Amino acid sequence: MKARQLPPVVRHRYGLLFLVLFAILLAACAPEEPVDPPPANDIDIEFTLRTDRQNGDLVFVGVGDAIDGEVNPTLVVAAGERVRLNLINGDGMQHNIAIRELNLASSYISSRDAETWLDFETDTPQTLNYWCDVPGHAEAGMEGEIIVE
């Protein structure tokens, strides 16, 4: 029996599809360009969190000051303060930081030691939730609270 060959047009389309998929995969694996946050001149309070895995859970760990080493620390700010949340990727997985109630989210980072940030301000005393909005990450433990007093 003779093997059936695909017509040249179909072979060309498969080849083109392969090249497009390869380019997408290559772009996804490219190292992230470091991006410096804007100057903190108008920031009243700043918190830094690092992503980590602990006991099988994905977590945020506080870096520096009163939250150093705390897992998913509760962040306390005064109403009207301009707040910056810095996020450092500690595990090389894709992450970001988001605030559900304010409908805000940082950019995604996926390289170890890559950084992103999120600035916000609210005049209303309330409890906000911060979390990683990568599917499954909040359910795996990446969430905490911001208390606005």
C-alpha positions as CSV (number, residue, x, y, z in Angstrom):
1,M,0.0,0.0,0.0
2,K,1.2,3.5,-0.8
3,A,1.2,6.1,2.0
4,R,-1.1,9.0,1.4
5,Q,0.6,12.4,1.4
6,L,-1.1,15.6,2.4
7,P,-1.5,18.2,-0.3
8,P,1.1,20.9,-0.2
9,V,-1.4,23.6,1.0
10,V,-2.2,21.5,4.1
11,R,1.4,20.7,4.8
12,H,2.2,24.5,4.5
13,R,-0.7,25.3,7.0
14,Y,0.6,22.7,9.5
15,G,4.1,24.1,9.2
16,L,2.8,27.6,9.8
17,L,0.8,26.5,12.8
18,F,3.9,24.8,14.2
19,L,5.9,28.0,13.8
20,V,3.3,30.1,15.5
21,L,2.9,27.7,18.4
22,F,6.7,27.5,18.7
23,A,7.0,31.3,18.8
24,I,4.3,31.6,21.5
25,L,6.1,28.9,23.6
26,L,9.4,30.7,23.1
27,A,7.9,34.1,24.1
28,A,6.4,32.5,27.3
29,C,9.8,31.2,28.3
30,A,11.7,34.4,27.7
31,P,13.0,36.1,30.8
32,E,11.0,39.0,32.1
33,E,12.5,42.4,31.7
34,P,12.9,44.1,35.1
35,V,10.5,47.0,35.5
36,D,11.2,49.6,38.2
37,P,8.2,50.8,40.1
38,P,7.4,54.5,39.8
39,P,9.0,56.8,42.4
40,A,7.5,56.4,45.9
41,N,7.3,60.1,46.5
42,D,3.6,60.1,47.0
43,I,3.4,56.7,48.8
44,D,2.6,56.9,52.6
45,I,3.1,53.3,53.5
46,E,4.8,50.4,51.7
47,F,4.6,46.6,52.3
48,T,6.7,43.9,50.6
49,L,5.6,40.3,50.2
50,R,7.4,37.3,48.7
51,T,5.7,34.3,47.2
52,D,6.6,30.9,48.7
53,R,5.5,27.4,49.3
54,Q,5.0,26.2,52.8
55,N,3.6,22.8,53.9
56,G,2.2,22.3,50.4
57,D,0.4,25.6,50.4
58,L,1.2,28.7,48.2
59,V,1.6,31.7,50.4
60,F,2.7,35.3,50.7
61,V,5.4,36.0,53.3
62,G,6.0,39.4,54.7
63,V,9.5,41.0,54.1
64,G,10.9,43.6,56.5
65,D,9.5,45.6,59.4
66,A,6.6,44.3,61.5
67,I,5.5,41.7,58.9
68,D,8.9,40.1,58.4
69,G,8.4,36.3,58.1
70,E,4.6,36.4,58.6
71,V,2.6,34.2,56.3
72,N,-0.2,36.0,54.6
73,P,0.2,39.0,57.0
74,T,-2.7,41.3,57.9
75,L,-1.7,44.7,56.6
76,V,-3.0,47.7,58.5
77,V,-3.3,51.2,56.9
78,A,-5.1,54.4,57.7
79,A,-7.9,55.6,55.5
80,G,-6.6,58.1,53.0
81,E,-3.1,56.7,52.9
82,R,-1.5,56.0,49.6
83,V,-0.3,52.4,49.8
84,R,2.2,50.4,47.7
85,L,2.2,46.6,47.8
86,N,5.5,45.2,46.4
87,L,5.6,41.5,45.3
88,I,8.7,39.5,44.9
89,N,8.5,36.1,43.1
90,G,10.2,33.6,45.5
91,D,9.3,30.4,43.7
92,G,9.4,30.9,40.0
93,M,5.7,30.3,39.4
94,Q,3.4,32.8,37.8
95,H,1.9,35.2,40.4
96,N,0.4,38.6,40.8
97,I,-1.3,40.5,43.6
98,A,-4.9,41.8,43.4
99,I,-7.4,43.5,45.6
100,R,-10.9,42.1,45.0
101,E,-12.9,45.0,46.4
102,L,-11.1,47.6,44.5
103,N,-10.9,45.6,41.2
104,L,-7.1,46.2,41.0
105,A,-4.4,43.9,40.0
106,S,-0.6,44.1,39.4
107,S,1.1,42.7,36.4
108,Y,2.0,39.0,36.4
109,I,5.5,37.8,37.2
110,S,6.8,34.3,36.7
111,S,10.6,34.4,37.1
112,R,12.3,33.9,40.4
113,D,13.1,37.2,42.0
114,A,11.0,39.2,39.5
115,E,9.1,42.0,41.1
116,T,5.8,43.8,40.6
117,W,3.7,46.3,42.6
118,L,0.3,47.6,43.2
119,D,-0.6,51.1,44.4
120,F,-3.9,52.1,45.9
121,E,-5.7,54.5,48.1
122,T,-9.1,54.3,49.9
123,D,-10.8,56.8,52.1
124,T,-13.3,54.3,53.5
125,P,-12.5,52.3,56.6
126,Q,-13.0,48.6,55.6
127,T,-11.4,45.2,55.3
128,L,-10.0,44.4,51.9
129,N,-8.8,41.1,50.6
130,Y,-5.5,40.7,48.7
131,W,-4.8,37.6,46.7
132,C,-3.0,36.0,43.8
133,D,-5.6,35.8,41.0
134,V,-3.8,33.0,39.0
135,P,-6.5,30.3,38.9
136,G,-6.2,28.0,42.0
137,H,-3.6,30.1,43.9
138,A,-6.0,31.8,46.3
139,E,-7.6,28.4,47.0
140,A,-4.1,27.1,47.7
141,G,-3.5,29.7,50.3
142,M,-2.4,32.9,48.6
143,E,-4.7,35.5,50.3
144,G,-4.7,37.9,53.2
145,E,-6.4,41.0,54.5
146,I,-5.8,44.7,54.5
147,I,-7.5,46.5,57.3
148,V,-8.2,50.2,56.5
149,E,-8.8,52.1,59.7
